[in-house]
Amino acid sequence: MERIDRDFPDLSSAVAALGALAQTHRLAVFRELVQAGSGGVAAGALAKRLSIPPSSLSFHLSALKKGGLIEERREGRSIIYTADYAAMHALVAFLLRNCCAGDAAPAELITQFATGDPS
């Protein structure tokens, strides 16, 4: 299969990441982790914030981890989850690669969005 990106060695890896996000609770969990920053969020706090039962949350976290979008670490008795920003960037880069058939206007809008520059 064609090499897509160093972080997405094949198309199935990109599909796995996108598939992991293609569910309401998983997308909400991922967005919460992205907002939390590098400090991450403990599983219990995530369950409370999103009103997801812990057993269901565990299933969703597993799917996001399998999709390569989150990481976990143990701190004492808690498991802290964080978004994998490098994987998120690689997925967005994959989606935007060869954008816009050379049309500069949409490409400029995407660059502005990505950099947070509204000008």
N, C-alpha and C positions, 0 to 999 in steps of 0.2 A: 504494500500500500504506500501511497505517496507520503513523504515527510511533510507535515503541516507546520510544525513549530518545535523548538527544542523542548518546550513544556507540554506539547501535544504531539507525541511521536507518531500518532496515527489518527485517522478520522474517528475511530471508535472511542478514543480518549476524549475528544471534544464532545462527542455525542453523550458520553457518560456524564460529563460535567453539566452539559445543558439539561440532560434528563434529570439530574439530581435537583435542579432548580425548578423543574416543571411540575411542581405541586405546591399548593397554597401554603401549607405549614413549613415546608422546607425553604421556600422563598422567604417567608417571614423570619425564620431562624437565621438564614444567611444574612439578610438585611440587618437584623439585630446585631449579629457578630461584626459586620462591616462597620456599623455605627459605633460599636464598643471600642474599636481600636485594638492596638496590640496587647492591651491588658486582658482582653477576652472577657468571658462571662462563664460563671459556674453553671453547670447543668441545672441545678435546682432553681437558680435565679432565672434562667431562660424559661423553664417550665412555668414559673409564676408569672413572669412578664407577658408571656404569650398565651397563658391559660391552656397549656397543652399538658395532658397527663404525662408523668415521667416515663411510663413505658412507651407511649407513643413518641415522645421526644427522643428517646433513645433510638428508636427505629429511624427517625428522620435524620438524626445526627450521623448515624451509621451510613445512610445513603449519601449524605453530603461528603462524608469522609471518603467513601468509596469513589465518589466523583472527583476527588482530589481538590475540593474547594475549602476544606477546613482542616485544622490541626487541633490536637488535644495535648494537654500536659497535666500532670498531677501536682497539686499543691496541697500537702497534708492529706486530708480525707476527701478533698474536692477534685473533680476533674474540670479543668478550665478549657473552654473551647474558644478558638480564635479563627477568624477568616484567614485564609491563605492568600494574601494580597498579590503575591507573585503569580499564583495560579489564576486569580481573578483578572489580573492585567493580561496574562497570556491568552485567556479566553476572549477578552474584549479585542485584543490585537488580532487574534485569529478571525473574529467576526468582521473586523474592519479592514483586513488585508485586501489590497487591490480594490479599495472602495471607489465607488462613484464613477467608474469608467473614465477616469482622468478629468472629470468635472471638478474644478477647484472649489466651487461654492459649497457643495455638501461636505467636501473634505475639510474646508475651513470651519464649518459649523461643528463638525466632529472634534476637531482640534480644540476649538474654543470650549466645547463641553468638557473634554478630557482635562483641560488645564484650568478650568474654572474661570476663564477669561471671557466675560460677556460682550466684549467690544466687537 
